[in-house]
Amino acid sequence: MSLMDNDEKIGMMLINSRRMGLYQEDKSKTSHDGILDEEIVEKGESIFATSKVYGTTHTIEERHLRHFIL
């Protein structure tokens, strides 16, 4: 914990609901292997999008979230 910055600590406490890329109808919105859902969901498009939900890679690398409900 002492080596983590505040964003990384916060990311460990949050949970994000994401579907797997295998369930994404538009395969251009998945990772190169089709496993991860990379779609950006704007507010109001689903009950989970309270503001803007970014793709899986962005969420892990930039927002430091590590807990997902798949």
N, CA, C and O atoms as a CHARMM CRD file, in Angstrom:
* protein
*
  280
    1    1 MET  N      0.81900  -1.19000   0.00000 PROA 1      0.00000
    2    1 MET  CA     0.00000   0.00000   0.00000 PROA 1      0.00000
    3    1 MET  C      0.86400   1.25500   0.00000 PROA 1      0.00000
    4    1 MET  O      0.50100   2.25100  -0.62600 PROA 1      0.00000
    5    2 SER  N      1.98000   1.22300   0.68000 PROA 2      0.00000
    6    2 SER  CA     2.81600   2.42200   0.76600 PROA 2      0.00000
    7    2 SER  C      3.42200   2.79100  -0.58600 PROA 2      0.00000
    8    2 SER  O      3.82300   3.93700  -0.78600 PROA 2      0.00000
    9    3 LEU  N      3.49400   1.83900  -1.51400 PROA 3      0.00000
   10    3 LEU  CA     4.04400   2.11200  -2.84000 PROA 3      0.00000
   11    3 LEU  C      2.98500   2.59400  -3.83000 PROA 3      0.00000
   12    3 LEU  O      3.32200   3.03000  -4.93100 PROA 3      0.00000
   13    4 MET  N      1.71500   2.52100  -3.44900 PROA 4      0.00000
   14    4 MET  CA     0.61800   2.91000  -4.34100 PROA 4      0.00000
   15    4 MET  C      0.29700   4.39300  -4.18800 PROA 4      0.00000
   16    4 MET  O      0.38700   4.95500  -3.09600 PROA 4      0.00000
   17    5 ASP  N     -0.08600   5.02200  -5.32000 PROA 5      0.00000
   18    5 ASP  CA    -0.55800   6.40100  -5.20500 PROA 5      0.00000
   19    5 ASP  C     -2.05800   6.38200  -4.89100 PROA 5      0.00000
   20    5 ASP  O     -2.67700   5.31800  -4.88700 PROA 5      0.00000
   21    6 ASN  N     -2.63500   7.54400  -4.63000 PROA 6      0.00000
   22    6 ASN  CA    -4.04700   7.60900  -4.22400 PROA 6      0.00000
   23    6 ASN  C     -4.98500   7.05100  -5.28400 PROA 6      0.00000
   24    6 ASN  O     -5.95200   6.37100  -4.94100 PROA 6      0.00000
   25    7 ASP  N     -4.72600   7.32100  -6.57400 PROA 7      0.00000
   26    7 ASP  CA    -5.59100   6.79700  -7.63500 PROA 7      0.00000
   27    7 ASP  C     -5.59200   5.26800  -7.64300 PROA 7      0.00000
   28    7 ASP  O     -6.63800   4.65300  -7.85100 PROA 7      0.00000
   29    8 GLU  N     -4.45200   4.66100  -7.42300 PROA 8      0.00000
   30    8 GLU  CA    -4.37500   3.19900  -7.39200 PROA 8      0.00000
   31    8 GLU  C     -5.12500   2.63100  -6.18800 PROA 8      0.00000
   32    8 GLU  O     -5.78000   1.59500  -6.30400 PROA 8      0.00000
   33    9 LYS  N     -5.04000   3.28600  -5.05100 PROA 9      0.00000
   34    9 LYS  CA    -5.77400   2.84200  -3.86100 PROA 9      0.00000
   35    9 LYS  C     -7.28000   2.95200  -4.06800 PROA 9      0.00000
   36    9 LYS  O     -8.02900   2.04200  -3.71300 PROA 9      0.00000
   37   10 ILE  N     -7.71900   4.05900  -4.63900 PROA 10     0.00000
   38   10 ILE  CA    -9.14800   4.24900  -4.90900 PROA 10     0.00000
   39   10 ILE  C     -9.63900   3.19900  -5.89600 PROA 10     0.00000
   40   10 ILE  O    -10.72500   2.64600  -5.72400 PROA 10     0.00000
   41   11 GLY  N     -8.84800   2.92000  -6.92600 PROA 11     0.00000
   42   11 GLY  CA    -9.21400   1.91300  -7.91500 PROA 11     0.00000
   43   11 GLY  C     -9.44200   0.54200  -7.31700 PROA 11     0.00000
   44   11 GLY  O    -10.26200  -0.22400  -7.82300 PROA 11     0.00000
   45   12 MET  N     -8.73400   0.22000  -6.25100 PROA 12     0.00000
   46   12 MET  CA    -8.90600  -1.07200  -5.58600 PROA 12     0.00000
   47   12 MET  C    -10.22100  -1.15400  -4.81700 PROA 12     0.00000
   48   12 MET  O    -10.68900  -2.25100  -4.51100 PROA 12     0.00000
   49   13 MET  N    -10.82200  -0.00800  -4.50200 PROA 13     0.00000
   50   13 MET  CA   -12.04900   0.00800  -3.70700 PROA 13     0.00000
   51   13 MET  C    -13.31200   0.07200  -4.55600 PROA 13     0.00000
   52   13 MET  O    -14.41100  -0.08000  -4.02200 PROA 13     0.00000
   53   14 LEU  N    -13.18900   0.29100  -5.85500 PROA 14     0.00000
   54   14 LEU  CA   -14.34900   0.44500  -6.72100 PROA 14     0.00000
   55   14 LEU  C    -14.61900  -0.82900  -7.50900 PROA 14     0.00000
   56   14 LEU  O    -13.71100  -1.61600  -7.77500 PROA 14     0.00000
   57   15 ILE  N    -15.87700  -1.01600  -7.87500 PROA 15     0.00000
   58   15 ILE  CA   -16.28300  -2.15800  -8.69200 PROA 15     0.00000
   59   15 ILE  C    -16.97500  -1.61400  -9.93100 PROA 15     0.00000
   60   15 ILE  O    -17.80000  -0.70400  -9.84600 PROA 15     0.00000
   61   16 ASN  N    -16.63500  -2.17400 -11.07000 PROA 16     0.00000
   62   16 ASN  CA   -17.22400  -1.76000 -12.33300 PROA 16     0.00000
   63   16 ASN  C    -17.91400  -2.96500 -12.95900 PROA 16     0.00000
   64   16 ASN  O    -17.36000  -4.06400 -12.97200 PROA 16     0.00000
   65   17 SER  N    -19.10600  -2.76400 -13.46900 PROA 17     0.00000
   66   17 SER  CA   -19.82600  -3.83400 -14.16100 PROA 17     0.00000
   67   17 SER  C    -19.51400  -3.75500 -15.65100 PROA 17     0.00000
   68   17 SER  O    -19.78200  -2.73700 -16.28900 PROA 17     0.00000
   69   18 ARG  N    -18.96000  -4.80100 -16.19600 PROA 18     0.00000
   70   18 ARG  CA   -18.61900  -4.85000 -17.61700 PROA 18     0.00000
   71   18 ARG  C    -19.05900  -6.17800 -18.18500 PROA 18     0.00000
   72   18 ARG  O    -19.00800  -7.20900 -17.51500 PROA 18     0.00000
   73   19 ARG  N    -19.48900  -6.13600 -19.42100 PROA 19     0.00000
   74   19 ARG  CA   -19.73900  -7.37600 -20.13000 PROA 19     0.00000
   75   19 ARG  C    -18.44900  -7.79700 -20.80100 PROA 19     0.00000
   76   19 ARG  O    -17.59700  -6.95700 -21.09200 PROA 19     0.00000
   77   20 MET  N    -18.29700  -9.06200 -21.04500 PROA 20     0.00000
   78   20 MET  CA   -17.12900  -9.54600 -21.76500 PROA 20     0.00000
   79   20 MET  C    -17.27200  -9.19100 -23.23900 PROA 20     0.00000
   80   20 MET  O    -18.38700  -9.03500 -23.73700 PROA 20     0.00000
   81   21 GLY  N    -16.15700  -9.06600 -23.92800 PROA 21     0.00000
   82   21 GLY  CA   -16.16000  -8.76200 -25.34500 PROA 21     0.00000
   83   21 GLY  C    -16.88500  -9.80400 -26.17700 PROA 21     0.00000
   84   21 GLY  O    -17.37900  -9.50800 -27.26500 PROA 21     0.00000
   85   22 LEU  N    -16.94700 -11.02200 -25.66100 PROA 22     0.00000
   86   22 LEU  CA   -17.63500 -12.09300 -26.37900 PROA 22     0.00000
   87   22 LEU  C    -19.11800 -11.78300 -26.57100 PROA 22     0.00000
   88   22 LEU  O    -19.74300 -12.29300 -27.50000 PROA 22     0.00000
   89   23 TYR  N    -19.68500 -10.94400 -25.69100 PROA 23     0.00000
   90   23 TYR  CA   -21.10400 -10.60500 -25.77600 PROA 23     0.00000
   91   23 TYR  C    -21.34700  -9.29600 -26.52600 PROA 23     0.00000
   92   23 TYR  O    -22.49600  -8.91000 -26.74000 PROA 23     0.00000
   93   24 GLN  N    -20.27600  -8.61500 -26.92400 PROA 24     0.00000
   94   24 GLN  CA   -20.40000  -7.35500 -27.64700 PROA 24     0.00000
   95   24 GLN  C    -20.79500  -7.65500 -29.09400 PROA 24     0.00000
   96   24 GLN  O    -20.08100  -8.36700 -29.80100 PROA 24     0.00000
   97   25 GLU  N    -21.92600  -7.11500 -29.52900 PROA 25     0.00000
   98   25 GLU  CA   -22.38900  -7.36800 -30.89000 PROA 25     0.00000
   99   25 GLU  C    -21.49000  -6.71500 -31.93000 PROA 25     0.00000
  100   25 GLU  O    -21.25000  -7.29300 -32.99000 PROA 25     0.00000
  101   26 ASP  N    -20.99100  -5.51400 -31.63900 PROA 26     0.00000
  102   26 ASP  CA   -20.10700  -4.79300 -32.56300 PROA 26     0.00000
  103   26 ASP  C    -18.66800  -5.16300 -32.23200 PROA 26     0.00000
  104   26 ASP  O    -18.08300  -4.60500 -31.30400 PROA 26     0.00000
  105   27 LYS  N    -18.09700  -6.09100 -32.97600 PROA 27     0.00000
  106   27 LYS  CA   -16.76400  -6.61500 -32.67900 PROA 27     0.00000
  107   27 LYS  C    -15.66300  -5.55600 -32.83600 PROA 27     0.00000
  108   27 LYS  O    -14.53900  -5.77900 -32.38500 PROA 27     0.00000
  109   28 SER  N    -15.95700  -4.42000 -33.45900 PROA 28     0.00000
  110   28 SER  CA   -14.96700  -3.34700 -33.54000 PROA 28     0.00000
  111   28 SER  C    -14.79600  -2.65100 -32.19100 PROA 28     0.00000
  112   28 SER  O    -13.86900  -1.86000 -32.01700 PROA 28     0.00000
  113   29 LYS  N    -15.67100  -2.93400 -31.24800 PROA 29     0.00000
  114   29 LYS  CA   -15.61200  -2.34500 -29.90600 PROA 29     0.00000
  115   29 LYS  C    -15.03600  -3.31400 -28.88100 PROA 29     0.00000
  116   29 LYS  O    -15.26700  -3.17100 -27.68100 PROA 29     0.00000
  117   30 THR  N    -14.28400  -4.30300 -29.36500 PROA 30     0.00000
  118   30 THR  CA   -13.64000  -5.25600 -28.47200 PROA 30     0.00000
  119   30 THR  C    -12.12600  -5.14800 -28.61700 PROA 30     0.00000
  120   30 THR  O    -11.62700  -4.47900 -29.52200 PROA 30     0.00000
  121   31 SER  N    -11.40700  -5.80700 -27.72500 PROA 31     0.00000
  122   31 SER  CA    -9.94700  -5.85700 -27.82000 PROA 31     0.00000
  123   31 SER  C     -9.56200  -6.64300 -29.06600 PROA 31     0.00000
  124   31 SER  O    -10.42000  -7.24900 -29.70800 PROA 31     0.00000
  125   32 HSD  N     -8.28400  -6.63700 -29.40900 PROA 32     0.00000
  126   32 HSD  CA    -7.80300  -7.31000 -30.62200 PROA 32     0.00000
  127   32 HSD  C     -8.16800  -8.79000 -30.67400 PROA 32     0.00000
  128   32 HSD  O     -8.33800  -9.34700 -31.75800 PROA 32     0.00000
  129   33 ASP  N     -8.29000  -9.43000 -29.51400 PROA 33     0.00000
  130   33 ASP  CA    -8.63000 -10.85200 -29.49200 PROA 33     0.00000
  131   33 ASP  C    -10.11300 -11.10400 -29.22500 PROA 33     0.00000
  132   33 ASP  O    -10.54800 -12.25400 -29.15800 PROA 33     0.00000
  133   34 GLY  N    -10.89000 -10.02800 -29.07200 PROA 34     0.00000
  134   34 GLY  CA   -12.32600 -10.16000 -28.88100 PROA 34     0.00000
  135   34 GLY  C    -12.76300 -10.48800 -27.46400 PROA 34     0.00000
  136   34 GLY  O    -13.95300 -10.69000 -27.22100 PROA 34     0.00000
  137   35 ILE  N    -11.83300 -10.54600 -26.53000 PROA 35     0.00000
  138   35 ILE  CA   -12.16100 -10.94000 -25.16000 PROA 35     0.00000
  139   35 ILE  C    -12.68700  -9.76800 -24.33400 PROA 35     0.00000
  140   35 ILE  O    -13.64900  -9.92700 -23.58300 PROA 35     0.00000
  141   36 LEU  N    -12.07000  -8.59600 -24.46100 PROA 36     0.00000
  142   36 LEU  CA   -12.43300  -7.44200 -23.63500 PROA 36     0.00000
  143   36 LEU  C    -13.39700  -6.51200 -24.35100 PROA 36     0.00000
  144   36 LEU  O    -13.27200  -6.27500 -25.55300 PROA 36     0.00000
  145   37 ASP  N    -14.35700  -5.98800 -23.60500 PROA 37     0.00000
  146   37 ASP  CA   -15.29300  -5.00700 -24.14200 PROA 37     0.00000
  147   37 ASP  C    -14.64900  -3.63000 -24.00800 PROA 37     0.00000
  148   37 ASP  O    -14.39600  -3.17200 -22.89400 PROA 37     0.00000
  149   38 GLU  N    -14.38700  -2.97600 -25.12000 PROA 38     0.00000
  150   38 GLU  CA   -13.73200  -1.67000 -25.12000 PROA 38     0.00000
  151   38 GLU  C    -14.70000  -0.52800 -25.43700 PROA 38     0.00000
  152   38 GLU  O    -14.27100   0.60600 -25.64800 PROA 38     0.00000
  153   39 GLU  N    -15.99300  -0.81900 -25.47200 PROA 39     0.00000
  154   39 GLU  CA   -16.98800   0.20400 -25.79600 PROA 39     0.00000
  155   39 GLU  C    -17.05600   1.27000 -24.69700 PROA 39     0.00000
  156   39 GLU  O    -16.99500   0.96000 -23.50700 PROA 39     0.00000
  157   40 ILE  N    -17.18300   2.52500 -25.11800 PROA 40     0.00000
  158   40 ILE  CA   -17.43200   3.62600 -24.19700 PROA 40     0.00000
  159   40 ILE  C    -18.93500   3.85300 -24.18300 PROA 40     0.00000
  160   40 ILE  O    -19.53800   4.13800 -25.21800 PROA 40     0.00000
  161   41 VAL  N    -19.54300   3.72400 -22.99500 PROA 41     0.00000
  162   41 VAL  CA   -20.98900   3.86900 -22.84500 PROA 41     0.00000
  163   41 VAL  C    -21.27700   5.25800 -22.29400 PROA 41     0.00000
  164   41 VAL  O    -20.81400   5.61700 -21.21100 PROA 41     0.00000
  165   42 GLU  N    -22.03900   6.02700 -23.04500 PROA 42     0.00000
  166   42 GLU  CA   -22.39700   7.37500 -22.62600 PROA 42     0.00000
  167   42 GLU  C    -23.56000   7.33300 -21.64000 PROA 42     0.00000
  168   42 GLU  O    -24.29000   6.34400 -21.56700 PROA 42     0.00000
  169   43 LYS  N    -23.72100   8.39400 -20.90100 PROA 43     0.00000
  170   43 LYS  CA   -24.79300   8.50500 -19.90700 PROA 43     0.00000
  171   43 LYS  C    -26.15100   8.20800 -20.54200 PROA 43     0.00000
  172   43 LYS  O    -26.48400   8.71300 -21.61400 PROA 43     0.00000
  173   44 GLY  N    -26.90700   7.39000 -19.85700 PROA 44     0.00000
  174   44 GLY  CA   -28.25900   7.10200 -20.28500 PROA 44     0.00000
  175   44 GLY  C    -28.41100   5.93000 -21.23600 PROA 44     0.00000
  176   44 GLY  O    -29.53700   5.52200 -21.52100 PROA 44     0.00000
  177   45 GLU  N    -27.30600   5.37200 -21.74100 PROA 45     0.00000
  178   45 GLU  CA   -27.41600   4.24600 -22.66000 PROA 45     0.00000
  179   45 GLU  C    -27.72100   2.93800 -21.94400 PROA 45     0.00000
  180   45 GLU  O    -28.26000   2.01100 -22.55000 PROA 45     0.00000
  181   46 SER  N    -27.38500   2.85400 -20.66800 PROA 46     0.00000
  182   46 SER  CA   -27.71100   1.67600 -19.88200 PROA 46     0.00000
  183   46 SER  C    -27.91400   2.09500 -18.43600 PROA 46     0.00000
  184   46 SER  O    -27.58200   3.22100 -18.06500 PROA 46     0.00000
  185   47 ILE  N    -28.45100   1.21000 -17.62500 PROA 47     0.00000
  186   47 ILE  CA   -28.68800   1.54200 -16.22500 PROA 47     0.00000
  187   47 ILE  C    -27.38700   1.66400 -15.44000 PROA 47     0.00000
  188   47 ILE  O    -27.38400   2.20600 -14.33400 PROA 47     0.00000
  189   48 PHE  N    -26.27000   1.16200 -16.00300 PROA 48     0.00000
  190   48 PHE  CA   -24.99000   1.21200 -15.30600 PROA 48     0.00000
  191   48 PHE  C    -24.18900   2.46600 -15.61900 PROA 48     0.00000
  192   48 PHE  O    -23.22600   2.77300 -14.91600 PROA 48     0.00000
  193   49 ALA  N    -24.56600   3.18700 -16.65100 PROA 49     0.00000
  194   49 ALA  CA   -23.80400   4.37100 -17.06900 PROA 49     0.00000
  195   49 ALA  C    -24.34600   5.60500 -16.36000 PROA 49     0.00000
  196   49 ALA  O    -25.24900   6.27000 -16.86800 PROA 49     0.00000
  197   50 THR  N    -23.80500   5.90800 -15.20000 PROA 50     0.00000
  198   50 THR  CA   -24.24200   7.08500 -14.46500 PROA 50     0.00000
  199   50 THR  C    -23.63700   8.35100 -15.06100 PROA 50     0.00000
  200   50 THR  O    -24.22100   9.42700 -14.92700 PROA 50     0.00000
  201   51 SER  N    -22.50000   8.25000 -15.70500 PROA 51     0.00000
  202   51 SER  CA   -21.92700   9.38400 -16.42100 PROA 51     0.00000
  203   51 SER  C    -21.32800   8.87400 -17.72100 PROA 51     0.00000
  204   51 SER  O    -21.92900   9.02800 -18.78400 PROA 51     0.00000
  205   52 LYS  N    -20.16500   8.27500 -17.64900 PROA 52     0.00000
  206   52 LYS  CA   -19.52100   7.71000 -18.82700 PROA 52     0.00000
  207   52 LYS  C    -18.72600   6.49600 -18.36800 PROA 52     0.00000
  208   52 LYS  O    -17.92300   6.59000 -17.44000 PROA 52     0.00000
  209   53 VAL  N    -18.94300   5.37700 -19.00400 PROA 53     0.00000
  210   53 VAL  CA   -18.23400   4.15000 -18.66400 PROA 53     0.00000
  211   53 VAL  C    -17.25500   3.86200 -19.80000 PROA 53     0.00000
  212   53 VAL  O    -17.66100   3.68200 -20.94700 PROA 53     0.00000
  213   54 TYR  N    -15.97400   3.81900 -19.47500 PROA 54     0.00000
  214   54 TYR  CA   -14.93300   3.60400 -20.47300 PROA 54     0.00000
  215   54 TYR  C    -14.70100   2.12300 -20.70400 PROA 54     0.00000
  216   54 TYR  O    -15.16800   1.28600 -19.93200 PROA 54     0.00000
  217   55 GLY  N    -13.98700   1.80500 -21.75800 PROA 55     0.00000
  218   55 GLY  CA   -13.64300   0.43000 -22.07900 PROA 55     0.00000
  219   55 GLY  C    -12.75500  -0.20300 -21.02100 PROA 55     0.00000
  220   55 GLY  O    -12.19100   0.48500 -20.17100 PROA 55     0.00000
  221   56 THR  N    -12.64100  -1.50200 -21.08400 PROA 56     0.00000
  222   56 THR  CA   -11.91600  -2.25900 -20.06800 PROA 56     0.00000
  223   56 THR  C    -10.45000  -1.83200 -19.94800 PROA 56     0.00000
  224   56 THR  O     -9.96700  -1.61400 -18.83700 PROA 56     0.00000
  225   57 THR  N     -9.74600  -1.71300 -21.05500 PROA 57     0.00000
  226   57 THR  CA    -8.32400  -1.36500 -21.00600 PROA 57     0.00000
  227   57 THR  C     -8.11300   0.01100 -20.38600 PROA 57     0.00000
  228   57 THR  O     -7.24200   0.17600 -19.53100 PROA 57     0.00000
  229   58 HSD  N     -8.89600   0.99700 -20.80500 PROA 58     0.00000
  230   58 HSD  CA    -8.78700   2.34400 -20.23500 PROA 58     0.00000
  231   58 HSD  C     -9.08600   2.31700 -18.73600 PROA 58     0.00000
  232   58 HSD  O     -8.40700   2.97100 -17.94400 PROA 58     0.00000
  233   59 THR  N    -10.10000   1.56000 -18.36400 PROA 59     0.00000
  234   59 THR  CA   -10.49900   1.48400 -16.96200 PROA 59     0.00000
  235   59 THR  C     -9.38400   0.90200 -16.09400 PROA 59     0.00000
  236   59 THR  O     -9.17000   1.36700 -14.97400 PROA 59     0.00000
  237   60 ILE  N     -8.68300  -0.09500 -16.59100 PROA 60     0.00000
  238   60 ILE  CA    -7.59100  -0.70600 -15.83100 PROA 60     0.00000
  239   60 ILE  C     -6.35100   0.18000 -15.83100 PROA 60     0.00000
  240   60 ILE  O     -5.76800   0.43400 -14.77700 PROA 60     0.00000
  241   61 GLU  N     -5.94700   0.65100 -17.00500 PROA 61     0.00000
  242   61 GLU  CA    -4.68000   1.38900 -17.10900 PROA 61     0.00000
  243   61 GLU  C     -4.76400   2.82300 -16.59900 PROA 61     0.00000
  244   61 GLU  O     -3.82600   3.30500 -15.96200 PROA 61     0.00000
  245   62 GLU  N     -5.86900   3.51000 -16.86700 PROA 62     0.00000
  246   62 GLU  CA    -5.96700   4.92700 -16.51700 PROA 62     0.00000
  247   62 GLU  C     -6.70400   5.18300 -15.20700 PROA 62     0.00000
  248   62 GLU  O     -6.36800   6.11600 -14.47800 PROA 62     0.00000
  249   63 ARG  N     -7.70000   4.36700 -14.90600 PROA 63     0.00000
  250   63 ARG  CA    -8.50300   4.58500 -13.70400 PROA 63     0.00000
  251   63 ARG  C     -8.13900   3.62900 -12.57800 PROA 63     0.00000
  252   63 ARG  O     -8.64100   3.76100 -11.46200 PROA 63     0.00000
  253   64 HSD  N     -7.28000   2.68100 -12.86100 PROA 64     0.00000
  254   64 HSD  CA    -6.72900   1.75300 -11.87000 PROA 64     0.00000
  255   64 HSD  C     -7.78300   0.86700 -11.20800 PROA 64     0.00000
  256   64 HSD  O     -7.55300   0.37900 -10.10200 PROA 64     0.00000
  257   65 LEU  N     -8.93300   0.64400 -11.85400 PROA 65     0.00000
  258   65 LEU  CA    -9.91900  -0.27200 -11.30200 PROA 65     0.00000
  259   65 LEU  C     -9.44700  -1.70500 -11.51100 PROA 65     0.00000
  260   65 LEU  O     -8.91500  -2.04400 -12.56800 PROA 65     0.00000
  261   66 ARG  N     -9.64100  -2.52100 -10.52400 PROA 66     0.00000
  262   66 ARG  CA    -9.20500  -3.91400 -10.60700 PROA 66     0.00000
  263   66 ARG  C    -10.32600  -4.91300 -10.31700 PROA 66     0.00000
  264   66 ARG  O    -10.13300  -6.11500 -10.50400 PROA 66     0.00000
  265   67 HSD  N    -11.47500  -4.45100  -9.87100 PROA 67     0.00000
  266   67 HSD  CA   -12.58100  -5.34900  -9.53100 PROA 67     0.00000
  267   67 HSD  C    -13.69100  -5.15300 -10.54500 PROA 67     0.00000
  268   67 HSD  O    -14.20600  -4.04700 -10.71000 PROA 67     0.00000
  269   68 PHE  N    -14.05600  -6.22300 -11.21700 PROA 68     0.00000
  270   68 PHE  CA   -15.09000  -6.17200 -12.24300 PROA 68     0.00000
  271   68 PHE  C    -16.13700  -7.24900 -11.95600 PROA 68     0.00000
  272   68 PHE  O    -15.80800  -8.34200 -11.49500 PROA 68     0.00000
  273   69 ILE  N    -17.38200  -6.93100 -12.23200 PROA 69     0.00000
  274   69 ILE  CA   -18.45300  -7.92200 -12.20200 PROA 69     0.00000
  275   69 ILE  C    -18.71800  -8.26700 -13.65500 PROA 69     0.00000
  276   69 ILE  O    -19.19600  -7.42500 -14.41400 PROA 69     0.00000
  277   70 LEU  N    -18.41600  -9.48100 -14.04800 PROA 70     0.00000
  278   70 LEU  CA   -18.56500  -9.87800 -15.45000 PROA 70     0.00000
  279   70 LEU  C    -19.72300 -10.83400 -15.59100 PROA 70     0.00000
  280   70 LEU  O    -20.01800 -11.28900 -16.69600 PROA 70     0.00000
